[in-house]
Amino acid sequence: MESFQNPYGATLNRSQSLMSGLEKTPPTCNKPTHSRSSSTASSRHSRNIKDWEVMDDLQVDVTSGDNPQDLTIPGICEGYLLKRRKWPLKGWHKRYFVLETGILRYSKTQQDITRGKLHGSLDISLAVMSINKKSNRINLDAGDILYHMKAKSHELFYIWVTKLSAHRMFKKNEAAQVHNGFLQALSQGTSVAGLAQRNGMQDVSSYQHYQSTTGSYMGEIAAPTLSEFPSVNPGVNGKVSAWLQQTHDPDSCAEELNRCQLDLSELNRLVQRLQSLEGGQQTFTNGELQRIISMQNLSLEKPKKSRSGKIWGHSRTMSRVEALGMPFRGITKSLSSSHLNSSSQLGASVPSLPDYVPSIPDYVCSQLSPPTNTSAEGKKIQQDICTLSQRVHTSLKSVHEALAQERQRLQDTYHQSTTQAETASGNQSRRTPSVTDSAAEYFDASDDVLNGSSSESDESGLSDRTTSNSEPEEGHASATREYRASISKAPNSVVPMNTGRRTTLPAHCPENAHVGLMQILYNNIGKDLSRVSMPAALNEPINLIQRLCEELEYSELLDIANNTQDPYQRMVYIGAFAISGYATAHYRNRYKPFNPLLGETYECLREDKGFRYISEQVCHHPPISACHADSDNFSLWQDQRWKNKFWGKSLEIMPTGIVNVTLPRFGDHYEWNKVVTCVHNVLSQQRYLEHYGEVIIRNLNSNACTCKITFVKSRYWGSDTIKNEVQGTVLDQTGSVIHRFGGLWHEGIFCDTFPTPQCIWKPNPQPKDYYLYYGFSNFALELNELTPGLKPLLPPTDSRLRPDQRMLEDGRVDDCDKFKEEVEDMQRERSKQLAKKGQEHKPRFFKKAVDSSGRDVWLTNGTYWKFRENPGFANTNNLELW
Ligand SMILES: CC(C)CCC[C@@H](C)[C@H]1CC[C@H]2[C@@H]3CC=C4C[C@@H](O)CC[C@]4(C)[C@H]3CC[C@]12C
């Protein structure tokens, strides 16, 4: 496993309470089979894993000693931290962070923050927080947003962790209170509108409307969501509530809410008890320093001294200290490390803050104020309050998730019906798609995106520059908006009416929301997902070596490239092709492809598209899939392997293989890397995929031009959220921009620097009812089709003949589960036998070579189609895989 280094999968300390901060899914019927393989993995990676801990909210005692019912706001914390670069995933930037009322914001500099020039912000109560004391690292994974941070010193690390914990706790309690208020209002029949007003929400009419539409609303109520809810007529209201009635189990939600109600009454009782206990207790207790740190406003940057020696620049944080006028150094000093590393507050719970607490720097000390004390009983009550609040939060979250799922289905159905309506209205042309002539409207593009410079070379250390990586750049948003408008006006390409291939699958995909994914992922921390066996209900009836073939869905872009004289324009088509392979991911986040068995093969002969493709699983440790395709217009090969890192809520997938394309007409040989794919909210039904990073396309046989494509990370601030944005530039030898193009990877690409600005690529419309068929595109639907004519020609190792996958496709999920297990056992047995004989598996159709940059690559040995033709696979020795 040389290639598998796991900084992220290794993030989580399995000995800690891994449930903390995560959606707690109900206990599941995870079969032992699926965790069986995990034990080896966990021990193998324990060295990396043990440095990381998931922070449990209760591990740090940060509640205010005064009166927790007030939800006393923890103090602000600000200062520089190092933030990991998004692409390449190495090196660190210095960024200025401000933590205030549970929201962490950051900018390049302190001045940028003051000027409101934000780079990002995150509600930390939604994030799983993991820390590494050894390297002073803090990770926050909110599902949508992922921050990797590092403090410059142990002291600062300590303070930040304390602060972050305090703010998380505060924010969570605050949310629980808001929910409590709404629930009470709903259950007592008081006006939600009134509550909305009390909570400072403006759009009261839509509130009332929403309430009447849904009957009883259970779940997260947030002002923006509600005000966004469209106005609908009463007929539609009926339909919507009918939908909710049918597809969702209202009883389980109601039960969950009743439980919340009970917990909330108990909370109320506890809070009152705590109030009555109020009064000064004098002795310092463990965790006291954490509490002081939590409550104070702190600036963690050394104040600059003016010439007169007076410290300036921290009036906000100093004022409170000055007002209190207390000598703090003494306090901090008296709170020695023995106080701090104890976990007595929590009994058996594990302390997560650094065991050794170094003395707090003077300039921070001077900002600290004296503690307020709480008695032992008071603390116990605080603990109980926290636990109960968390339980309420978890319950509400699960109700919210159920509703979110319904919402998603509703959206998909809506989307589907509009697509169908479009198709029915004969909106589309019937001819074979030609991407070039889909001339679209021109717009006056602004010049501000016309700079293709700045590629980062600083891999190792600290960088203070803003790079052209997947962090947003100003100007992009407006260009993308315009590209997008132009693309939507371009005609859809039409899948030829009758290819003679199937247009649907034999059975619907199984519902898999109940499968305990969390347990599987946590059991397999530090392990390649490509080697984790999952319950069949989580699989799609496609194999990874077939999935690789999906990247050829838009092979016509390569045909066009091979017929384009101009090298710069040619490069644009190559770039569009590189992007097009990602489009399908938009609809594919609920299932995982089958892991190919070692020696499994797959062919795809597409006379209509003019290419033939073969792939083989050539290596098992690490898993490598090799493929090769040729046509008159191009050859394409790649070997794909990927690492994955699980951060608590998100899963990052880093493919390491390089894609190669040659064009016979011009002797071009292009190669490019792939970007990171992130499965956000992997444990919840709000899962979605994002790609980010930079693709660089080079032509090894000509240095006329290169292409740089940025997959931009989503942005969540400002008025709009842009997701799936891509920006590309073709640069000549001198680095000047010759072409630029962009759009969204799931909607299309527009190039406005062509002689006729045009839409270069637009994905095919999704097939009817695609949601019921794993989200497959037409091309994907066809991949596993086995026709009687084809069957005798295939080698018995072809994925189409793999029984478990076929069973899933036919809807026989239980049979599939059983057979999959058998097939995997057989594979283990085969590798044992080989190892005994001291032999290694030798791939049949690919050979290992070294490319011009010294990388190991797998190339076709050219025998597949020959054998197929003569003597035919029926007459050759084949592996018996199932
Ligand atoms: C655990 C399950 C249910 C969650 C779903 C995981 C899915 C979304 C994951 C599992 C394996 C992943 C694929 C693994 C490898 C690659 C190659 C890369 O070049 C593009 C992304 C792509 C194609 C990934 C897309 C997302 C993927 C399909």
The ligand as an ORCA input file, in Angstrom:
! r2SCAN-3c Opt
* xyz 0 1
  C     -21.121      4.651      0.025
  C     -22.000      5.135     -1.032
  C     -23.404      4.704     -0.945
  C     -21.859      6.589     -1.260
  C     -21.695      6.871     -2.688
  C     -20.248      6.807     -3.091
  C     -20.078      7.116     -4.567
  C     -20.785      8.406     -4.874
  C     -18.599      7.151     -4.915
  C     -17.972      5.776     -4.626
  C     -16.866      5.588     -5.645
  C     -16.770      6.920     -6.330
  C     -16.058      7.014     -7.678
  C     -14.618      6.525     -7.532
  C     -13.698      7.007     -8.567
  C     -13.982      7.978     -9.433
  C     -12.986      8.346    -10.480
  C     -12.822      9.842    -10.586
  O     -11.989     10.174    -11.650
  C     -14.150     10.504    -10.798
  C     -15.066     10.184     -9.651
  C     -15.289      8.678     -9.456
  C     -16.107      8.135    -10.606
  C     -16.016      8.481     -8.104
  C     -17.422      9.090     -8.095
  C     -18.121      8.892     -6.765
  C     -18.197      7.429     -6.357
  C     -19.070      6.658     -7.326
*
